Amino acid sequence: MLNTIDILNTLCILITTNKKGETMTKKDYIKMAQLIKDNRTMANLRRGVTHVIKSGDFMNELCEYFKNDNSNFNEIKFREATGEILGK
């Protein structure tokens, strides 16, 4: 599970590093917020109760959204960039 803050920081990096110079639209922000909301849960950690993201489900849904949005989306490269899977 991932901390909600870590997920938001990663999404901010993705938004600001768009190589095509395209900006995300309101639709994109709404979808990201919905994916986070749908995949978060409460966890009782040593430092107290906090929100965490169920990373497996979240990543699957996020990749599905990106694939539907852009036929050139490379899921393997994306998962490597997020550290979910190790690169070559």
Backbone torsions as a table, in degrees:
resi	resn	phi	psi	omega
1	MET	NA	146.2	-178.7
2	LEU	-112.6	145.2	176.4
3	ASN	-68.5	138.9	-178.7
4	THR	-56.6	-38.7	179.9
5	ILE	-62.5	-41.9	178.2
6	ASP	-61.4	-41.1	178.5
7	ILE	-63.8	-45.4	-179.9
8	LEU	-63.2	-39.9	177.6
9	ASN	-62.6	-42.1	178.3
10	THR	-62.8	-43.1	179.1
11	LEU	-64.1	-37.5	177.3
12	CYS	-62.6	-39.4	177.5
13	ILE	-64.5	-43.4	178.9
14	LEU	-61.0	-40.8	-178.4
15	ILE	-65.4	-41.0	-174.2
16	THR	-85.6	-5.5	-177.7
17	THR	-115.4	27.5	177.9
18	ASN	-66.6	114.2	-174.2
19	LYS	-72.8	-21.5	-178.9
20	LYS	-83.4	-5.5	-178.5
21	GLY	78.3	7.2	179.0
22	GLU	-82.2	149.0	177.2
23	THR	-106.5	151.2	176.7
24	MET	-73.8	150.5	-178.9
25	THR	-99.7	172.8	176.6
26	LYS	-55.2	-38.3	178.7
27	LYS	-57.4	-41.4	-179.8
28	ASP	-65.5	-45.0	-179.7
29	TYR	-64.0	-40.1	178.4
30	ILE	-63.6	-43.0	179.9
31	LYS	-65.4	-42.5	178.5
32	MET	-61.1	-44.9	179.0
33	ALA	-60.8	-41.6	179.5
34	GLN	-65.8	-40.6	178.4
35	LEU	-63.0	-41.8	178.1
36	ILE	-63.8	-46.8	-179.3
37	LYS	-60.6	-43.1	-177.3
38	ASP	-69.2	-23.6	-174.2
39	ASN	-111.8	10.5	179.4
40	ARG	-97.1	155.7	178.8
41	THR	-150.6	168.7	177.9
42	MET	-91.9	142.7	176.8
43	ALA	-133.3	140.3	178.2
44	ASN	-96.4	99.5	-179.4
45	LEU	-100.3	170.8	179.6
46	ARG	-56.9	-34.9	-178.6
47	ARG	-85.7	1.6	178.1
48	GLY	124.5	-176.6	-179.2
49	VAL	-79.6	136.7	-179.7
50	THR	-148.4	163.2	174.6
51	HIS	-84.4	137.9	174.4
52	VAL	-132.8	159.7	178.5
53	ILE	-103.3	133.3	173.4
54	LYS	-75.3	96.8	-166.9
55	SER	-61.1	-39.1	-177.9
56	GLY	-61.1	-53.3	179.6
57	ASP	-63.6	-42.3	-179.3
58	PHE	-60.7	-48.8	-178.4
59	MET	-63.6	-40.1	178.5
60	ASN	-61.3	-46.0	-179.0
61	GLU	-69.3	-38.1	178.6
62	LEU	-64.5	-45.3	178.6
63	CYS	-63.8	-39.1	177.8
64	GLU	-62.1	-42.7	178.3
65	TYR	-62.0	-46.6	-179.5
66	PHE	-63.8	-39.0	178.7
67	LYS	-64.1	-41.1	179.0
68	ASN	-68.5	-30.3	-178.1
69	ASP	-81.1	-32.2	-173.7
70	ASN	-144.3	114.0	-177.6
71	SER	-66.3	-17.4	178.5
72	ASN	-90.5	1.4	-179.7
73	PHE	-59.8	129.5	-179.5
74	ASN	-106.8	101.8	-175.7
75	GLU	-62.0	-40.0	-179.4
76	ILE	-62.7	-48.1	179.1
77	LYS	-61.4	-40.0	179.2
78	PHE	-63.8	-46.5	-179.5
79	ARG	-66.4	-33.1	174.1
80	GLU	-66.0	-43.2	-178.9
81	ALA	-64.0	-31.6	179.0
82	THR	-82.8	-9.4	-179.0
83	GLY	85.6	2.6	-180.0
84	GLU	-67.1	-39.4	174.5
85	ILE	-125.5	151.0	-178.2
86	LEU	-79.9	137.1	177.7
87	GLY	-77.9	-177.8	-179.4
88	LYS	-70.3	NA	NA
